């Protein structure tokens, strides 16, 4: 077995918004704006500096909401970002792999506020051997620099590290620095995840 470490993305892999971003945000702003998709697209773009630790989302979000005429919806909008449920089956896979001696680490893009919420709510410090939040590293996926920063901290050659993420761009970026990488989303089903892991010789 050549893989010794598995890096796990969070959203869409280990956790998810129960109804998805658009459906979760629509009750908050749908009756106030005509273009919920446009609002979300701008929100995700505005969030990018916070993911790299260069801004604080709790300060960026009010500016965005005011621009859309939603200044009084801050608490409700922020809560959407924090409404997350665990994918228990994936977390069980993580525990099983660690039980076989594999090192498992969280590798996720998050702003500080949401990242701290996740860490406390889901006990990721206990679930994983290490956690690599983009806001702490100062660089976010799909920038290859995110993966090189993780490798520097792992002290592990790239070819012994497997990365699982639901985003194609992130998977391709990981491969450019030599990591093994597989694209998987919770909607693909657990058998598909186990098949990915088995292809890399992992005990599943």
Secondary structure, 3 states (H helix, E strand, C coil): CCCCEEEECCECCCEECCCCHHHHHHHHHCCCCCCHHHHHHHHHHHHHHHHCCCCCHHHHHHHHHHHCCCHHHHHHHHHHHHCCEECHHHHHHHHHHHHCCCEEEEEECCCHHHHHHHHHHHCHHHHCCEEEEHHHHCCCCCCHHHHHHHHHHHCCCHHHEEEEECCHHHHHHHHHCCCEEEECCHHHCHHHHHHHHHHCCCCC
